[in-house]
């Protein structure tokens, strides 16, 4: 398993005053279950850059312990705000084929899921072959079957 980045959710901010003095600090930003929490740790308030970073890490670690992330299963069921089909893992896609001076457009309904080994699987159904409604139904069915076989 990969190691966690020690500065995850922490970024450095520095500004220069008119007199040439540099002011800086560390910004902690964490989003959990749709709620964003932000806190700034100024170097001069915490006695230097290293101490401010330690305070930021301590605060971040406390937030991570107190708040619960979405599980993989919960994320797979949660529709994105960009989802237009209404079904997680099913999208409508256009393919453009350029042939000389002509441009041909083909539409597909695409089903996507992750199998039991963590590999992405995709099936697509052409609207020109199956029709709009049937291609959408087949994509939904392929996604449902793929997720059920994965047993994740």
N, C-alpha and C positions, 0 to 999 in steps of 0.2 A: 504494500500500500504506500502511496506517495506521502511524503511528509508535508505537513501544513506549512504555508508561508508564514514566518514569524511576524510579518507586518501586514497580514491580511486585514482588510477593512480599516487600515490606518494609512493616512497619506500626510506628506510634509507640506506645509504652507509657509512661505517667507515673503515679507514685503519690505521694501526699502523706504525709509523716511526721507523727507526733503533734506535733512542734515546728513544723509548718507548712512545712518544707522540701520542695521538689518534687524527686524523683529520676526520671530518665527514661532512655530509650534506644530503640534500634531493633531490631526483631525480624525476622529473615530466616526465611521458611518456604517451602521448595520441595519439591514432590512429583514424583518421576520414577519411572516403572515400579513403582508401588506402595510406594516407600520415601520417607518424609518426613524431611527434614533441617531442623533448626531451630538457630539460634544467635542469642544476644542480644548487642547492642553497647551497653554503658552509656555515657552521656555523660561521667560523671566519669572513667572509665577511659581514654577516648580523647581527652580534652581539650576537650570541648564537643560540642554537638549536631551541628554541621556536620561535624566530624571523625569523629564516630561514624557519621553517615549515609554519609560517603565510604567508611569501612571496611566498612560493611554492603553498599554497592553493589559494592565490589571483591570481597568474599566471594561475593555472589550471582552476579556475572558469572563468577567462577571455577567455581562450581558448575554454571552453565548450560553452560559450555564443556566441562566434564568429563563431564556426564551427557547422555544422549541421550533426547529426547522420543519419544513414540509418533508415528509418521507417520499421516497421515489414513487410509491403507489399513489400517494395523495397528489403529487405533481402530475402524474400520468392522467388523472381524472379531472384536473383543474384546467378549464379552457383558458387560453390566452386571450387577451383583449383584441389581438389581431386575428383571432379565429373567426372566419366568416361562414364556415359550413355548419357550425353548431356542434360538430362532433370532433372530439380531441383526436388528433392523428390523421384526420382526413382533410384533404385540401383539393381545390380545383387549380389546375395548372395549364398554362398555355405554352406550346412549343412552336417556335417560328422556324420555318424551313426556307432558306433563300436559294432560289434557282435562277440564276441569271438576273433578269430584270423583274422577276416575279417573287412574291413573298407569300408563302402558304402558312396558315395558322391552324394548328391542331390543338384541341382541348382534351384534357384528361382529368379524371378523378383519381387521386393518388392516396393510398393508405400507407401509413408508416407506423412502425412499432419497433421495440427492442426485444430480441429473442432471449431465451434463457441463458445464453452465453454472453450477453451484453452487446451483441452485434445488431446494427440497424438493418431492418428488413423493410422493403418497399414493394408494393404492387400497384400497377397503374391500369386504368380501364379507359379506353378511348371513347369519347362521346360520339364520335362519328361512327363507331362500330356498334355500340350498345344503346345509344340514345342517352340523353341527359339523366333521366330518372333511374334507368337500369344501371348505368355506370356508377352513379352515386350509391345505389343500393349495394352493388358488388364491392365497392371500396369499403363501405361500412362493415359489410360481412367479413371481408378479408382482414380488416383491422381487429374485429372482435375475435375471430378465430386465432389470429396470430398472438394476441395478448393472452388468450386462454391457454394456448399451447406453451407459452413462455413460463407460466406459473410463477410470475414475479410478485 
